[in-house]
Amino acid sequence: MTLAILGCNGQLGRELALSARIKGLAAAGADLPEVDITEAASVRSFIASVRPSVVVNAAAYTQVDQAESDPQTAFAVNAKGPERLARLCAQRRLPLIHISTDYVFDGKGEKPYREDDPVNPLGVYGRSKEEGEQKIRSCWGMHIIIRTAWLYSPFGQNFVKTMLRLGKERKELRVVADQYGSPTCAADLARAIVTIIETLHRNPAPPWGTYHFTGLGITTWHGFAKAVFAEARRYMPLKVMEVIPVPTREYPTPALRPGYSVLDCTRIQRLWNATLRPWEESLKETLHRIFKEPGETDGI
Ligand SMILES: NC(=O)c1ccc[n+]([C@@H]2O[C@H](COP(=O)([O-])OP(=O)(O)OC[C@H]3O[C@@H](n4cnc5c(N)ncnc54)[C@H](OP(=O)(O)O)[C@@H]3O)[C@@H](O)[C@H]2O)c1
């Protein structure tokens, strides 16, 4: 069984390759510039050369603010690319696992969003991801779409790494405290995807469809930042003394963010046996990797 990973150099892509290796699953990865999901020919030749038994699309245009001024690229990567990929998977009868986002919701809810709750993205990034979901659903039945949120890892750019950098440089930080969500460790998501892939081939009628996967528990960006600093202090001195909670209106960004981004993840646990972990526990593990296994990560 071979897994093809698109977007293999991103946070999730790198964790997927690691998880597959640990489980003894063969994996081949592709990313820019060699394989561009917006160019059908390059994706087709990658898939033809790998001859995978399952495809995971972890490639995405993830710059939420930049998407507002570059909708063309956002839609090409997040909607048109996944549509073409789904058609290709359909031609070859390959299961497709695609990653989406909590930003398909407007965050005006007050209880965790379920998979079939109405979507209403607030910005270009969310709209492009939502269109990608729709295209996949209409092109190819053998798909699993996993919406996740607040993703972080030891790799690439993310909130945890930004906080570590700023915490070394500044005495005082102002962090948004009125957006609620569930930090998600990319390694936990990668392990869940590998579990799904292992189960797929044993199940003659897998429950295809849309799922939610995040860390367990709810916090704000402010709560997340404080937890990062509390744990990071065990490994290195930090300059930051005060983390001041601020409302979103004090931190204006080109793209609006959902205020309440909590996803109900019971379906993926029930139907795929996916393991969700408390976000604080996964954060501790990630910081340990960053500080104690620097050769295996990007560092700070
Ligand atoms: N990060 C989050 O907080 C978050 C939250 C919810 C959902 N998600 C979703 O989770 C998934 C994984 O996110 P992530 O954080 O791992 O993203 P990431 O670190 O930004 O990785 C995405 C990868 O895709 C690559 N890519 C971009 N355009 C491409 C193209 N045209 N063809 C091929 N590859 C391309 C990127 O390359 P470059 O770096 O060179 O552009 C990068 O290596 C995405 O679907 C994302 O929408 C993320």
The ligand as an SDF file (V2000), in Angstrom:
LIG
                    3D

 48 52  0  0  0  0  0  0  0  0999 V2000
   -2.5950   25.9890    9.3580 N   0  0  0  0  0  0  0  0  0  0  0  0
   -3.7850   26.0110    9.9530 C   0  0  0  0  0  0  0  0  0  0  0  0
   -3.9530   26.6200   11.0300 O   0  0  0  0  0  0  0  0  0  0  0  0
   -4.9480   25.2760    9.3470 C   0  0  0  0  0  0  0  0  0  0  0  0
   -6.1910   25.3770    9.9780 C   0  0  0  0  0  0  0  0  0  0  0  0
   -7.2560   24.6940    9.4210 C   0  0  0  0  0  0  0  0  0  0  0  0
   -7.0890   23.9330    8.2820 C   0  0  0  0  0  0  0  0  0  0  0  0
   -5.8770   23.8720    7.6800 N   0  0  0  0  0  0  0  0  0  0  0  0
   -5.7520   23.0790    6.4690 C   0  0  0  0  0  0  0  0  0  0  0  0
   -4.8770   22.0050    6.7490 O   0  0  0  0  0  0  0  0  0  0  0  0
   -4.1560   21.6530    5.5790 C   0  0  0  0  0  0  0  0  0  0  0  0
   -2.6780   21.6120    5.8800 C   0  0  0  0  0  0  0  0  0  0  0  0
   -2.2830   22.8910    6.3420 O   0  0  0  0  0  0  0  0  0  0  0  0
   -0.7770   23.2320    6.7260 P   0  0  0  0  0  0  0  0  0  0  0  0
   -0.8120   24.1590    7.8680 O   0  0  0  0  0  0  0  0  0  0  0  0
    0.0260   21.9740    6.7650 O   0  0  0  0  0  0  0  0  0  0  0  0
   -0.3720   24.0770    5.4350 O   0  0  0  0  0  0  0  0  0  0  0  0
    1.0720   24.5710    4.9920 P   0  0  0  0  0  0  0  0  0  0  0  0
    2.0680   24.3270    6.0750 O   0  0  0  0  0  0  0  0  0  0  0  0
    0.8940   25.9360    4.4440 O   0  0  0  0  0  0  0  0  0  0  0  0
    1.4160   23.5430    3.8270 O   0  0  0  0  0  0  0  0  0  0  0  0
    0.7850   23.5900    2.5860 C   0  0  0  0  0  0  0  0  0  0  0  0
    1.7680   23.0820    1.5700 C   0  0  0  0  0  0  0  0  0  0  0  0
    1.1410   23.1640    0.2780 O   0  0  0  0  0  0  0  0  0  0  0  0
    2.0660   23.7470   -0.6020 C   0  0  0  0  0  0  0  0  0  0  0  0
    1.4210   24.3580   -1.7400 N   0  0  0  0  0  0  0  0  0  0  0  0
    0.9390   25.6230   -1.8710 C   0  0  0  0  0  0  0  0  0  0  0  0
    0.4900   25.8340   -3.1090 N   0  0  0  0  0  0  0  0  0  0  0  0
    0.6900   24.6780   -3.7890 C   0  0  0  0  0  0  0  0  0  0  0  0
    0.4690   24.2750   -5.1290 C   0  0  0  0  0  0  0  0  0  0  0  0
   -0.0470   25.1110   -6.0280 N   0  0  0  0  0  0  0  0  0  0  0  0
    0.7900   23.0110   -5.4890 N   0  0  0  0  0  0  0  0  0  0  0  0
    1.3410   22.1600   -4.5890 C   0  0  0  0  0  0  0  0  0  0  0  0
    1.5990   22.4810   -3.3210 N   0  0  0  0  0  0  0  0  0  0  0  0
    1.2760   23.7310   -2.9130 C   0  0  0  0  0  0  0  0  0  0  0  0
    2.8140   24.7640    0.2360 C   0  0  0  0  0  0  0  0  0  0  0  0
    3.9970   25.1850   -0.4000 O   0  0  0  0  0  0  0  0  0  0  0  0
    4.5300   26.6910   -0.1020 P   0  0  0  0  0  0  0  0  0  0  0  0
    4.8380   26.7390    1.3530 O   0  0  0  0  0  0  0  0  0  0  0  0
    5.7300   26.7700   -0.9910 O   0  0  0  0  0  0  0  0  0  0  0  0
    3.4170   27.6060   -0.4990 O   0  0  0  0  0  0  0  0  0  0  0  0
    3.0420   23.9420    1.5100 C   0  0  0  0  0  0  0  0  0  0  0  0
    4.1940   23.1320    1.4090 O   0  0  0  0  0  0  0  0  0  0  0  0
   -4.5680   22.6690    4.5070 C   0  0  0  0  0  0  0  0  0  0  0  0
   -5.5700   22.1170    3.7110 O   0  0  0  0  0  0  0  0  0  0  0  0
   -5.1430   23.8170    5.3060 C   0  0  0  0  0  0  0  0  0  0  0  0
   -6.0970   24.5330    4.5620 O   0  0  0  0  0  0  0  0  0  0  0  0
   -4.7980   24.5190    8.2000 C   0  0  0  0  0  0  0  0  0  0  0  0
  1  2  1  0
  2  3  2  0
  2  4  1  0
  4  5  1  0
  4 48  2  0
  5  6  2  0
  6  7  1  0
  7  8  2  0
  8  9  1  0
  8 48  1  0
  9 10  1  0
  9 46  1  0
 10 11  1  0
 11 12  1  0
 11 44  1  0
 12 13  1  0
 13 14  1  0
 14 15  2  0
 14 16  1  0
 14 17  1  0
 17 18  1  0
 18 19  2  0
 18 20  1  0
 18 21  1  0
 21 22  1  0
 22 23  1  0
 23 24  1  0
 23 42  1  0
 24 25  1  0
 25 26  1  0
 25 36  1  0
 26 27  1  0
 26 35  1  0
 27 28  2  0
 28 29  1  0
 29 30  1  0
 29 35  2  0
 30 31  1  0
 30 32  2  0
 32 33  1  0
 33 34  2  0
 34 35  1  0
 36 37  1  0
 36 42  1  0
 37 38  1  0
 38 39  2  0
 38 40  1  0
 38 41  1  0
 42 43  1  0
 44 45  1  0
 44 46  1  0
 46 47  1  0
M  CHG  2   8   1  16  -1
M  END
$$$$
